[in-house]
Amino acid sequence: MILAGAFAWAAGTIYFFFRATATFQHGSIVYWSNAVVTIVAYVLLFRRLLKIFGINPHDTGWAALLFVLPGMTGEFFALLNASVFLPGMRPESITIYAAFLFAGYSSMGFYALYNQQHARFSAGERDSQRAGGAAAVAVQHTSGRSGDSR
């Protein structure tokens, strides 16, 4: 998962190296449309990777952490050296880019938490149904005996 995260970070950084000015300095409509597309792409890529690697839904939190770790670490250094990695961007656009990254990475974290909680709820619901079903069978079985007048 770390290698997949490193690859995704590298691909995104290369893309924004060439497209950052057009993405972050041409108005809010362009920015927000790119933000939504990127967030959806992050989540869809992460979902696909969960299936490819066969990761248990209970472990999606750890998988998300491992996936975003290379990107968060790499972007720390990229933002410190923004004049090298994001040439031609105004300083205020660099802060917008940082917010953009935060939104993308946090959306994956929220998805991972949702997926993990959903898996726990589903497992708990199945367990309670099994226990409830077994208890109902036991009650029927014992009530059938007590009603028997032999």
Backbone as numpy.savetxt, mean C-alpha at the origin, in Angstrom:
# Nx Ny Nz CAx CAy CAz Cx Cy Cz
10.98 -8.19 -2.05 10.16 -7.02 -2.05 11.03 -5.76 -2.05
12.18 -5.85 -1.39 13.09 -4.70 -1.37 13.60 -4.42 -2.77
13.95 -5.45 -3.52 14.43 -5.23 -4.89 13.34 -4.67 -5.79
12.11 -5.13 -5.61 11.00 -4.57 -6.39 10.79 -3.10 -6.03
10.91 -2.77 -4.76 10.79 -1.38 -4.34 11.92 -0.52 -4.89
13.12 -1.06 -4.90 14.26 -0.32 -5.46 14.07 -0.09 -6.95
13.57 -1.09 -7.65 13.33 -0.93 -9.08 12.24 0.12 -9.34
11.16 0.06 -8.56 10.07 1.03 -8.73 10.56 2.44 -8.42
11.36 2.58 -7.37 11.90 3.90 -7.02 12.80 4.41 -8.14
13.69 3.55 -8.64 14.60 3.98 -9.70 13.83 4.39 -10.95
12.81 3.62 -11.32 12.01 3.96 -12.50 11.28 5.29 -12.29
10.70 5.48 -11.12 10.01 6.74 -10.83 10.96 7.92 -10.81
12.14 7.75 -10.23 13.11 8.83 -10.16 13.60 9.21 -11.56
13.84 8.22 -12.39 14.26 8.51 -13.77 13.15 9.23 -14.52
11.91 8.78 -14.34 10.78 9.45 -14.99 10.69 10.91 -14.56
10.73 11.14 -13.25 10.58 12.51 -12.77 11.83 13.35 -13.01
12.97 12.73 -13.23 14.15 13.48 -13.63 13.88 14.23 -14.93
13.18 13.55 -15.84 12.88 14.16 -17.13 11.55 14.92 -17.15
10.60 14.55 -16.30 9.26 15.12 -16.36 8.86 15.99 -15.17
9.76 16.20 -14.23 9.38 16.91 -13.00 8.90 18.33 -13.27
9.59 19.06 -14.11 9.19 20.44 -14.39 7.79 20.48 -15.01
7.52 19.60 -15.95 6.20 19.57 -16.59 5.12 19.12 -15.62
5.47 18.27 -14.69 4.49 17.73 -13.76 4.17 18.70 -12.62
5.18 19.32 -12.07 4.99 20.09 -10.85 4.94 21.60 -11.04
5.16 22.09 -12.23 5.20 23.54 -12.43 4.19 24.02 -13.46
3.17 23.21 -13.76 2.17 23.62 -14.76 0.77 23.65 -14.21
0.62 23.98 -12.96 -0.73 24.16 -12.42 -1.22 22.98 -11.63
-2.27 23.25 -10.87 -2.77 22.24 -9.94 -3.52 21.11 -10.63
-4.15 21.36 -11.76 -4.87 20.28 -12.45 -3.90 19.20 -12.92
-2.80 19.62 -13.49 -1.78 18.66 -13.94 -1.19 17.93 -12.74
-0.90 18.68 -11.68 -0.33 18.08 -10.47 -1.27 17.04 -9.87
-2.53 17.40 -9.65 -3.46 16.49 -8.99 -3.80 15.29 -9.86
-3.89 15.49 -11.15 -4.15 14.33 -12.01 -2.96 13.37 -11.97
-1.75 13.90 -11.98 -0.57 13.03 -11.86 -0.51 12.38 -10.49
-0.90 13.11 -9.45 -0.89 12.53 -8.10 -1.85 11.35 -8.01
-3.05 11.53 -8.53 -4.05 10.45 -8.47 -3.58 9.24 -9.29
-3.08 9.49 -10.48 -2.60 8.39 -11.32 -1.45 7.66 -10.64
-0.54 8.40 -10.04 0.61 7.78 -9.38 0.18 6.97 -8.16
-0.74 7.50 -7.37 -1.21 6.78 -6.18 -1.90 5.49 -6.59
-2.74 5.55 -7.59 -3.42 4.35 -8.08 -2.40 3.36 -8.64
-1.40 3.86 -9.36 -0.36 2.98 -9.91 0.44 2.31 -8.80
0.79 3.07 -7.73 1.50 2.49 -6.59 0.70 1.33 -6.00
-0.57 1.57 -5.74 -1.39 0.56 -5.09 -1.58 -0.66 -6.00
-1.84 -0.42 -7.28 -2.02 -1.55 -8.20 -0.74 -2.36 -8.35
0.40 -1.69 -8.44 1.67 -2.39 -8.51 1.90 -3.20 -7.24
1.62 -2.60 -6.10 1.81 -3.30 -4.83 0.89 -4.52 -4.72
-0.37 -4.37 -5.12 -1.30 -5.50 -5.11 -0.79 -6.63 -6.00
-0.31 -6.26 -7.16 0.21 -7.27 -8.11 1.41 -7.99 -7.52
2.31 -7.23 -6.90 3.49 -7.84 -6.29 3.12 -8.76 -5.14
2.09 -8.41 -4.39 1.63 -9.30 -3.32 1.21 -10.65 -3.89
0.52 -10.61 -5.03 0.08 -11.86 -5.66 1.26 -12.62 -6.27
2.16 -11.90 -6.93 3.32 -12.55 -7.56 4.17 -13.27 -6.51
4.44 -12.58 -5.40 5.29 -13.16 -4.37 4.52 -14.06 -3.41
3.20 -14.15 -3.56 2.38 -15.01 -2.71 2.43 -14.60 -1.24
2.38 -13.31 -0.99 2.46 -12.82 0.39 1.10 -12.93 1.06
1.10 -13.48 2.25 -0.11 -13.65 3.04 -0.69 -12.27 3.36
-1.99 -12.08 3.26 -2.59 -10.79 3.58 -2.28 -10.28 4.99
-2.00 -11.19 5.91 -1.63 -10.77 7.27 -0.26 -10.10 7.30
0.55 -10.31 6.26 1.91 -9.77 6.22 2.06 -8.57 5.28
0.96 -7.98 4.85 1.07 -6.87 3.90 1.71 -5.64 4.52
1.60 -5.46 5.82 2.25 -4.32 6.47 3.76 -4.40 6.31
4.31 -5.58 6.59 5.75 -5.77 6.43 6.17 -5.66 4.97
5.35 -6.20 4.09 5.67 -6.12 2.67 5.70 -4.67 2.20
4.74 -3.87 2.66 4.71 -2.46 2.28 5.94 -1.73 2.80
6.32 -2.03 4.03 7.51 -1.40 4.60 8.74 -1.74 3.78
8.90 -3.00 3.44 10.06 -3.41 2.65 10.03 -2.82 1.25
8.82 -2.65 0.70 8.71 -2.10 -0.65 9.07 -0.61 -0.68
8.62 0.16 0.30 8.84 1.60 0.25 10.19 2.02 0.83
10.85 1.15 1.58 12.11 1.50 2.22 13.18 2.00 1.24
13.43 1.32 0.13 14.44 1.85 -0.80 14.06 3.22 -1.36
12.78 3.40 -1.67 12.35 4.68 -2.23 12.43 5.81 -1.24
12.04 5.55 0.00 12.10 6.60 1.02 13.55 6.97 1.32
14.41 5.97 1.39 15.82 6.24 1.64 16.45 6.94 0.43
16.15 6.46 -0.75 16.71 7.06 -1.96 16.22 8.49 -2.16
14.95 8.72 -1.89 14.42 10.08 -2.06 14.98 11.04 -1.03
15.33 10.55 0.13 15.98 11.40 1.12 17.24 12.00 0.51
18.07 11.17 -0.11 19.30 11.67 -0.73 19.02 12.46 -2.00
18.00 12.05 -2.75 17.65 12.79 -3.97 17.17 14.20 -3.64
16.37 14.33 -2.58 15.88 15.66 -2.20 16.97 16.52 -1.60
17.93 15.89 -0.92 19.08 16.65 -0.41 19.94 17.19 -1.56
19.95 16.47 -2.66 20.72 16.88 -3.84 19.77 17.18 -4.99
18.74 17.95 -4.71 17.70 18.21 -5.70 18.23 18.92 -6.94
19.25 19.73 -6.80 19.79 20.41 -7.97 20.40 19.43 -8.97
20.83 18.27 -8.49 21.39 17.24 -9.38 20.28 16.37 -9.94
19.37 15.91 -9.07 18.33 14.96 -9.48 17.12 15.63 -10.12
16.86 16.87 -9.78 15.69 17.59 -10.31 16.14 18.95 -10.86
16.95 18.94 -11.91 17.47 20.20 -12.41 16.35 21.06 -13.02
16.46 22.34 -12.84 15.49 23.26 -13.43 14.22 23.45 -12.62
14.08 22.76 -11.50 12.88 22.94 -10.67 13.10 24.06 -9.68
12.05 24.83 -9.47 12.09 25.88 -8.45 12.04 25.23 -7.07
12.60 25.89 -6.06 12.59 25.30 -4.71 11.19 24.96 -4.20
10.20 25.80 -4.49 8.84 25.49 -4.03 8.28 24.26 -4.75
8.72 24.02 -5.96 8.28 22.83 -6.67 8.91 21.57 -6.08
10.10 21.71 -5.52 10.75 20.56 -4.89 9.98 20.15 -3.64
9.46 21.11 -2.91 8.66 20.75 -1.74 7.34 20.11 -2.16
6.79 20.53 -3.28 5.58 19.90 -3.80 5.89 18.46 -4.21
7.05 18.26 -4.80 7.48 16.90 -5.17 7.61 16.04 -3.92
8.16 16.59 -2.83 8.30 15.83 -1.59 6.92 15.44 -1.05
5.96 16.36 -1.12 4.59 16.05 -0.68 3.97 14.97 -1.57
4.26 15.04 -2.85 3.79 14.05 -3.82 4.30 12.66 -3.44
5.59 12.57 -3.11 6.18 11.29 -2.70 5.54 10.78 -1.41
5.33 11.68 -0.47 4.71 11.29 0.79 3.32 10.72 0.54
2.56 11.37 -0.33 1.20 10.89 -0.64 1.24 9.50 -1.26
2.18 9.28 -2.17 2.28 7.97 -2.82 2.66 6.87 -1.86
3.69 7.11 -1.05 4.14 6.09 -0.12 3.12 5.85 0.98
2.49 6.91 1.47 1.50 6.71 2.53 0.25 6.00 2.00
-0.10 6.21 0.74 -1.25 5.50 0.19 -1.00 4.00 0.17
0.22 3.60 -0.12 0.56 2.18 -0.06 0.47 1.66 1.36
0.93 2.47 2.30 0.83 2.07 3.70 -0.61 1.91 4.15
-1.46 2.86 3.75 -2.88 2.75 4.10 -3.51 1.53 3.45
-3.16 1.27 2.20 -3.70 0.08 1.54 -3.25 -1.18 2.27
-1.97 -1.23 2.65 -1.45 -2.41 3.34 -2.17 -2.62 4.67
-2.39 -1.54 5.41 -3.11 -1.66 6.68 -4.55 -2.11 6.45
-5.20 -1.55 5.44 -6.56 -1.95 5.13 -6.61 -3.43 4.77
-5.71 -3.85 3.91 -5.68 -5.25 3.47 -5.41 -6.18 4.66
-4.50 -5.77 5.52 -4.17 -6.59 6.68 -5.35 -6.67 7.65
-6.00 -5.56 7.92 -7.15 -5.56 8.82 -8.32 -6.34 8.21
-8.52 -6.21 6.92 -9.58 -6.95 6.24 -9.32 -8.45 6.35
-8.07 -8.85 6.21 -7.73 -10.27 6.33 -7.98 -10.76 7.76
-7.64 -9.93 8.74 -7.88 -10.33 10.12 -9.37 -10.42 10.42
-10.13 -9.44 9.94 -11.57 -9.45 10.16 -12.20 -10.66 9.50
-11.78 -10.94 8.26 -12.34 -12.09 7.55 -12.00 -13.39 8.27
-10.77 -13.51 8.75 -10.38 -14.72 9.47 -11.15 -14.82 10.78
-11.32 -13.71 11.49 -12.07 -13.71 12.73 -13.52 -14.04 12.51
-14.07 -13.53 11.42 -15.47 -13.81 11.09 -15.64 -15.30 10.78
-14.70 -15.87 10.03 -14.78 -17.30 9.71 -14.67 -18.13 10.98
-13.74 -17.73 11.87 -13.56 -18.48 13.11 -14.81 -18.40 13.99
-15.40 -17.20 14.07 -16.60 -17.07 14.91 -17.78 -17.82 14.30
-17.85 -17.87 12.96 -18.92 -18.64 12.33 -18.72 -20.12 12.59
-17.48 -20.57 12.53 -17.20 -21.98 12.81 -17.56 -22.30 14.26
-17.13 -21.43 15.17 -17.41 -21.66 16.59 -18.92 -21.57 16.85
-19.56 -20.58 16.24 -21.01 -20.43 16.41 -21.76 -21.59 15.81
-21.30 -22.07 14.68 -21.95 -23.21 14.04 -21.77 -24.47 14.86
-20.58 -24.65 15.43 -20.33 -25.82 16.26 -21.16 -25.75 17.53
-21.29 -24.55 18.10 -22.10 -24.38 19.32 -23.57 -24.65 19.01
-24.04 -24.21 17.86 -25.44 -24.43 17.50 -25.71 -25.92 17.31
-24.78 -26.64 16.71 -24.95 -28.09 16.52 -24.96 -28.78 17.87
-24.07 -28.35 18.79 -24.04 -28.96 20.13 -25.33 -28.70 20.87
-25.88 -27.49 20.77 -27.15 -27.17 21.44 -28.26 -28.01 20.85
-28.32 -28.15 19.55 -29.37 -28.96 18.92 -29.23 -30.41 19.35
-28.00 -30.87 19.41 -27.76 -32.25 19.76 -28.20 -32.54 21.21
-27.82 -31.67 22.11 -28.20 -31.90 23.52 -29.68 -31.63 23.75
-30.25 -30.66 23.05 -31.68 -30.42 23.24 -32.50 -31.57 22.67
-32.00 -32.22 21.67 -32.70 -33.37 21.11 -32.71 -34.51 22.10
-31.64 -34.68 22.86 -31.56 -35.75 23.86 -32.46 -35.43 25.05
-32.43 -34.20 25.50 -33.22 -33.88 26.68 -34.71 -33.99 26.38
-35.10 -33.79 25.15 -36.50 -33.90 24.78 -36.90 -35.36 24.54
-35.90 -36.24 24.49 -36.16 -37.65 24.24 -36.66 -38.29 25.55
-37.76 -39.01 25.54 -38.36 -39.51 26.77 -38.04 -40.98 27.01
-37.03 -41.51 26.39 -36.71 -42.92 26.59 -36.23 -43.18 27.92
